[in-house]
Amino acid sequence: MNWEDHRWWANKFGISSDVAEYVNMIVDLSEENCLPEEYKRDIEAAAAAIAENQAAKRGNSALSAVIAVDALGHDAGRRKSSRGTVAADCTLRHLRQKGRSFVDAWYLHHHLDYL
């Protein structure tokens, strides 16, 4: 589905075009230089926290970088795997800070893509 359709449906659900556009970028863009800086910083911080809690004890110092790369990829968080779950968790942490409409737009985007 193209972004114009995503924005149209977001508007139907009371989500602003700006919010829909922001979410469209973080879900669909895979080139890191196109993503918002605040998003990249939050993903790196979330990835570091997850890695510290889950892998540092086992000596996996590269896990933080791997998680961040996974979370910044195209359609990250939609994979049916633990990698997808971790990517979704990182992204949702960021979106929750921005507000409920961002979280709603994220779920709507993925559901529309499934359709």
C-alpha positions in Angstrom: 0.0 0.0 0.0 1.4 3.4 -0.8 1.8 6.2 1.7 -1.1 8.3 0.3 -3.4 5.4 1.1 -1.9 5.0 4.6 -2.4 8.7 5.2 -6.1 8.5 4.0 -6.9 5.6 6.3 -5.0 7.3 9.2 -7.2 10.4 8.7 -10.3 8.2 8.8 -9.2 6.9 12.2 -8.4 10.4 13.5 -4.7 10.3 13.1 -3.1 13.4 11.7 -1.2 13.4 8.4 2.0 14.4 10.2 1.8 11.5 12.6 1.0 9.1 9.7 3.9 10.4 7.7 6.4 10.0 10.6 5.3 6.4 11.2 5.4 5.7 7.4 9.0 6.8 7.4 10.1 4.7 10.3 8.3 1.6 9.1 9.1 1.7 5.4 12.4 3.5 4.9 15.4 1.2 5.2 18.0 3.8 4.5 19.3 5.0 7.9 20.1 8.5 6.6 16.4 9.1 5.8 15.2 8.3 9.4 14.5 10.9 12.0 17.6 11.4 14.3 15.5 11.2 17.5 14.2 7.8 16.4 17.7 6.5 15.6 19.0 7.7 19.0 16.0 6.1 20.8 16.5 2.8 19.0 20.2 2.7 19.8 19.4 3.4 23.5 16.7 0.8 23.6 18.9 -1.8 21.9 21.7 -1.1 24.3 19.3 -1.5 27.3 18.0 -4.8 25.9 21.5 -6.1 25.2 22.7 -5.1 28.6 19.8 -7.0 30.3 19.8 -10.0 28.1 23.2 -10.7 26.6 26.0 -8.9 28.4 26.2 -11.6 31.0 26.9 -14.1 28.3 29.6 -11.9 26.7 27.8 -10.9 23.6 28.9 -7.3 23.3 27.8 -7.0 19.7 24.1 -7.7 20.4 23.3 -4.0 20.8 24.5 -3.2 17.3 22.6 -6.2 15.8 19.4 -5.2 17.5 19.7 -1.6 16.4 20.3 -2.6 12.8 17.3 -5.0 12.9 15.0 -2.3 14.4 16.0 0.3 11.8 15.2 -1.9 8.8 12.2 -1.8 6.4 9.1 -3.3 8.0 11.0 -4.1 11.2 8.8 -5.4 13.9 6.6 -7.3 11.5 8.7 -10.4 11.3 7.4 -13.5 13.0 10.5 -14.1 14.9 12.3 -13.0 18.1 14.2 -10.5 16.0 10.9 -9.0 14.9 9.6 -8.9 18.4 12.7 -7.1 19.7 12.6 -4.6 16.8 8.9 -4.0 17.5 9.6 -3.4 21.2 12.3 -0.9 20.4 10.1 1.0 18.0 7.1 1.0 20.3 9.2 2.4 23.2 10.0 5.4 21.0 6.5 5.8 19.7 4.9 5.6 23.2 7.1 8.6 24.2 5.7 10.6 21.3 2.0 9.7 22.1 -0.8 7.3 21.6 -1.6 8.5 18.0 1.9 7.4 17.0 1.4 3.9 18.4 -2.1 3.8 16.8 -0.6 4.8 13.4 2.1 2.1 13.7 -0.4 -0.7 14.3 -2.6 0.7 11.5 0.3 0.9 9.1 1.2 -2.8 9.6 -2.5 -3.9 9.5 -3.0 -2.1 6.2 0.1 -3.6 4.7 -1.2 -7.1 5.6 -4.4 -6.3 3.8 
